[in-house]
Amino acid sequence: MQRPPCAPPALLPGLLLLWAAGHGHSQEVQAENVTVLEGGTAEITCHLHRYDGSIVVIQNPARQTLFFNGTRALKDERFELAEFSRRRLRLRLALARLEDEGGYFCQLYADDTHHQIATLTVLVPPTPLVEAGALAVEGEELELTCLVPRARPMATLRWYRDRRELPGRSSHRQEGKVFWQRSVLHLRPERRDHGAIVTCEATHPALGRGQRRQTQYQLDVQYPPSVRIHPSQSVLREGDTLVLTCAINGNPRPTEVSWSRGNESLPPRARAEGERLTLPALAPQDNGTYTCQVGNAHGRAHDTYVLVVYDPGAVVAAQGAGPFAVVGGALALLVFLLLLLLGALVWCSVRQKGSYLTHEASALEAGEAREAFLGGEGGKRKEEFFI
């Protein structure tokens, strides 16, 4: 039996090159990693290179076949084959859940089996909630809690008021694949803080660059009341009508307002209507100290107003005597100034005479007589001195 001819040794290098070239152009598959928000839609793509129609299979992390050469194999309507061509296989997943997370296998069955894994990552964005531990009362400590029930990965929580960051104390724990978080803020509010906005802000990779989620809390600060009485006019005459208004400030706002007049009852004509007290046809017997009193759960407050009703005749008489009083005051001032001027002139004259006598006495020479005139009680006497 004749043996088949062997290839010449010179042809072996060429055959090796052809074999290597054939293997260098074999089919390949590549996969892309995907990140999706919980509840969102993810697209898993398997890229095919030099695809010649071989079998392509895509499997979920549990290694269950989802599609076999474009045919659905698993009855999960959330998965949809968006594209199957000679270049790629594109799978769309709707309403992504945490359970969907993991590696998806893109497998190409040719002479050799090729596979790549596309990793699906599901992010859970935070939803911050703000709660108050108790009512906000002026001067008492208030605890605010910013709570994030679920997040993956953990969020960063911050407190702000009027764009100024406030210090909070954070804590967390892991519950399965998600994290539970909270941040606690302690405040001691004042009444001027009533209505102020405090914000809890959460930043997270799922929110995108520069984005954040915020939850605002408006402070409802409760405090004791304050009160001030405002009269409708200042000068009151007999027969006028006076309206006293009780201006109230407090939280909660006092709803009951009481009016009283010293130790007496209100005049029979008085009408008390909440914050207003009306006194028509004023008379001198209406004089007295009127009090407005209010209160809430945090304290009580009151203010008083002294009512004095003037006699119209007395007011007119006082107004008529006004010009004469002004003229009399001016004359008295003028006389006082004249007396001051006269006293100043007398004082200057006495000072000048005393200075003259002192000068004359010092001019006397030795041996001359000195004479000094001294005034004594009961008359004048003259004394002579000789040296």
Summary of the structure (lengths in Angstrom):
residues: 387
radius of gyration: 53.3
end to end distance: 192.4
largest distance: 194.1
contacts: 1016
relative contact order: 0.08
helix: 20%
strand: 47%
